[in-house]
Amino acid sequence: TSGLTRGQTYEFFVVSYSIDGTPVLPSVNSSIENVTLTLPSVSDLTATSTSNTITLTWTESAPIPSNGYTATRQCRRLCEASFNDYTQKLSSSPPLVFNGINPGSYCEITQFLGLFAA
């Protein structure tokens, strides 16, 4: 969730940086009222796997079209105690496929995020 609440006024302060990393003069504070929060969602999110891939599929059911989706997975060999293989992947539409998973691995999808722009 965004942590924003309907009916509240929020101030945003934007600072930009040039390509060489030096800050550009900051903007003045701006207030925005009556922000409409739409809860984008997907349905039928499904994960399937083979010995070396994980495939995520879903149905987009958001009222706002997405700019893409990103998912993060972490894996560990079954004989190891800690996760040591982290991968993030971006897809503009389903399916999203993680390839190259070592056989004998335990994997978790730790994030699945829709990317939306106004």
Secondary structure as UniProt FT lines:
FT   TURN            6..7
FT   STRAND          10..12
FT   TURN            19..20
FT   STRAND          30..32
FT   STRAND          42..49
FT   STRAND          54..60
FT   STRAND          68..77
FT   TURN            78..79
FT   STRAND          85..91
FT   STRAND          96..98
FT   TURN            103..104
FT   STRAND          105..115
//
